[in-house]
Amino acid sequence: MRGAGAVVGLLVAVLIGAFTYKLYFEKSAAAGGTSTPAQTIDVTGVKMDLLAIAQAERAYQAQYGSYGSTDDLVSSGAMSLRKSGRDGYTYDVNASTDSFQAVAHCVSDARPGCVNYSIDPTMTVQTAP
């Protein structure tokens, strides 16, 4: 009987561990809008690209007194980002003389359930509608 009790105890411990593991990864996938490590890496890259665009906007604004379009940023040398997107995301920059907003639009056909991200002069990456 002692051996059966040990096996039951081990089985209960494994079930609790498996449930905790499953719950943890479901929660982390829902929080970040990603579900695989590759998607997490892609989203991190998108957020870093948005930060690079915002830094380039700051440099451009300091030099020219207004914010610029993507073409303006690249031609002035403020930004070296030459691609218009990354792995299922496309970038769009809306600039005016006193503000800008860069948006990473998710192509839902390429990645169902993904989230759009944006950044503005506050340098905070946020989810966008």
N, C-alpha and C positions, 0 to 999 in steps of 0.2 A: 504493500500500500504506500509505503514511503516513496518509492520510485514513481508511482502514478501521480502523487501529489506534486513532486518536483517537475514532472513533465507538464502538468496542468499550470503550475506557476510560471514555468518558462513560456508556455503558449500565451498566457495572459500578458506577460511582459512584452512579448513580441507584438501582439495585437495592439497594445497601447503605444508602443514605439512606431508601428506602421501608421496608426491613426494620426499621431502627432506629426509625423513626417508628411503625410498627405495634406493635413490641415495647413501646415506651414507653407508648403509650396503652392497651394491654392490661394492662400492669402497674399503671398508675394507676387503671384502672377496677376491677381486682380488689382493690386496697388500700382504696379508699374505699367499695366497695359501690355505686358509681354508674357509669354509662357515658356519660351525656351532660352537657353543661354545665348544662342546666336541672336535672337530678337533683342535680348537685353543689351548685347554689345552694340547692335545697330542703333537702338534708341539712345544709348550713351553717346555714340558717334554723332547722331543728329543733334543732341543737346550741345555737344562741344562745337559743332559747326555753327549753331545759332549764337553761341558765345563769341566765336571768332568773327561772325558777321557784326555783332554788336560792338566789339572792340574796334573793328574797322570803321564802323559808323562814327564812333567817338573820335578816332584819329582824323577822319575826313571832316567832321564838323569842326574840330579844332583848327584845321588848316584852311577850310573854305567858308566857314561860318554857317553852313547848312548841312543837312544830312543828304546823302546821295543814293542813287539807285545802285543795283548790283554792278551794272556796267561802269558807273562812275567810280565805284570803290576799286574795281579791278584795274581800270585804266589809270587811276591816280597812284596805284601801288599800295593803297591802304589795305588791300586784301588780295591774297593769292589763291583763294578758293575759286577754282575754275569750273567746277561741275555744278549743275543746277539742282542736284539732289543726291540722295544716298539711299540705296536698298529699300525701295518702296516709298520714299519720301521725296517731295519736290519742294524747293525753297522759293519764297516770294517775299520781296522787300518792298514795303510801301514807305516812302520817305517824303518829308516836307521840310520846310526851312527850320521848324522848331521841334520836330519829333520824327520817330520812325517806328515801324513794327516789322519784324522779320517773322515769317510764319513757315513752319515745316508742315506741309500738307501731306497727309497719309493717303496713299492710293489704296483704297479699300479692296480693290480687286486683287492687288498683289499681297495684301496682308489683312485679312478680315479681323475686325475687332481692334484695330490699332487706333492710336490717339494722335491728334494734331497738337503741335507745340508752337509757342510763340515767345518772342522776347521783345522788349522795348527799352527805352533809355534807362530804366531802373536796373537793367542787367539781370533780371530775374526770368528764368525760363518757366513758363506756365503752360498748362494745357489750354488749348484753344478750341473753340467750337468748330 
